[in-house]
């Protein structure tokens, strides 16, 4: 139980720091010439990640550590997918410039 609490707390804190970075990456990617991104969909994904982190944080506060950890892991996976989509699109656009 204590490990789940510690793991959930650590992951939620890391996600709270990572979300603004993902938003910055998306904003920077939009300025790359020739980049093909569905900005609206990616913005919605980041919003869903924020929602998932808020839900995980709420569960953590309520003492439901297993649920908090599960939701935080799901949010982390979604954030990773979003950042990979952004990174791949930027790399593709940059390789076309050469």
C-alpha positions as CSV (number, residue, x, y, z in Angstrom):
1,X,0.0,0.0,0.0
2,X,2.8,2.4,0.9
3,X,4.7,1.5,-2.3
4,X,1.6,2.2,-4.4
5,X,1.1,5.5,-2.6
6,X,4.8,6.5,-3.2
7,X,4.7,5.3,-6.8
8,X,1.5,7.2,-7.6
9,X,2.7,10.4,-5.9
10,X,6.0,10.3,-7.8
11,X,4.3,9.6,-11.1
12,X,1.6,12.3,-10.6
13,X,4.2,14.9,-9.7
14,X,6.3,13.9,-12.8
15,X,3.3,14.2,-15.0
16,X,2.4,17.6,-13.7
17,X,5.8,18.8,-14.7
18,X,5.7,17.0,-18.1
19,X,2.4,18.3,-19.4
20,X,3.6,21.9,-19.8
21,X,6.7,20.5,-21.7
22,X,4.4,18.6,-24.1
23,X,2.3,21.8,-24.6
24,X,5.6,23.7,-25.5
25,X,6.6,21.0,-27.9
26,X,3.3,21.1,-29.6
27,X,3.5,24.9,-29.9
28,X,7.1,24.7,-31.3
29,X,6.1,21.9,-33.7
30,X,3.3,24.1,-35.2
31,X,6.0,26.6,-36.3
32,X,8.0,24.0,-38.2
33,X,7.5,24.5,-42.0
34,X,5.8,21.5,-43.6
35,X,4.8,19.8,-40.4
36,X,1.7,17.7,-40.7
37,X,0.0,17.6,-37.3
38,X,-3.6,17.4,-36.2
39,X,-3.2,20.2,-33.6
40,X,-6.8,20.0,-32.4
41,X,-6.6,16.3,-31.8
42,X,-3.2,16.6,-30.0
43,X,-4.5,19.5,-27.9
44,X,-7.5,17.3,-26.9
45,X,-5.1,14.4,-26.0
46,X,-3.1,16.7,-23.7
47,X,-6.4,17.9,-22.2
48,X,-7.3,14.2,-21.5
49,X,-3.9,13.7,-19.9
50,X,-4.5,16.6,-17.6
51,X,-8.0,15.2,-16.8
52,X,-6.4,11.8,-16.1
53,X,-3.8,13.3,-13.8
54,X,-6.5,15.3,-11.9
55,X,-8.5,12.1,-11.4
56,X,-5.4,10.2,-10.3
57,X,-4.6,13.1,-7.9
58,X,-8.2,13.0,-6.5
59,X,-7.9,9.2,-5.9
60,X,-4.6,9.7,-4.3
61,X,-6.1,12.2,-1.9
62,X,-9.0,9.8,-1.1
63,X,-6.5,7.1,-0.3
64,X,-7.3,4.9,-3.3
65,X,-3.6,4.4,-4.2
66,X,-4.1,1.5,-6.6
67,X,-6.6,3.5,-8.7
68,X,-4.4,6.6,-8.6
69,X,-1.4,4.6,-9.9
70,X,-3.5,3.0,-12.6
71,X,-4.9,6.3,-13.8
72,X,-1.4,8.0,-13.6
73,X,0.1,5.1,-15.7
74,X,-2.6,5.5,-18.3
75,X,-2.0,9.3,-18.4
76,X,1.7,8.7,-18.8
77,X,1.2,6.3,-21.7
78,X,-1.1,8.8,-23.4
79,X,1.3,11.6,-22.9
80,X,4.2,9.5,-24.3
81,X,2.1,8.7,-27.4
82,X,1.2,12.3,-27.9
83,X,4.9,13.4,-27.6
84,X,6.0,10.7,-30.0
85,X,3.4,11.8,-32.5
86,X,4.7,15.4,-32.3
87,X,8.3,14.3,-32.5
88,X,7.7,12.0,-35.5
89,X,5.9,14.7,-37.4
90,X,8.7,17.2,-36.7
91,X,11.4,14.7,-37.8
92,X,9.4,13.9,-41.0
93,X,9.1,17.6,-41.8
94,X,12.7,18.3,-41.1
95,X,13.9,15.3,-43.3
96,X,11.8,16.7,-46.2
97,X,13.7,20.0,-46.1
98,X,17.0,18.3,-46.9
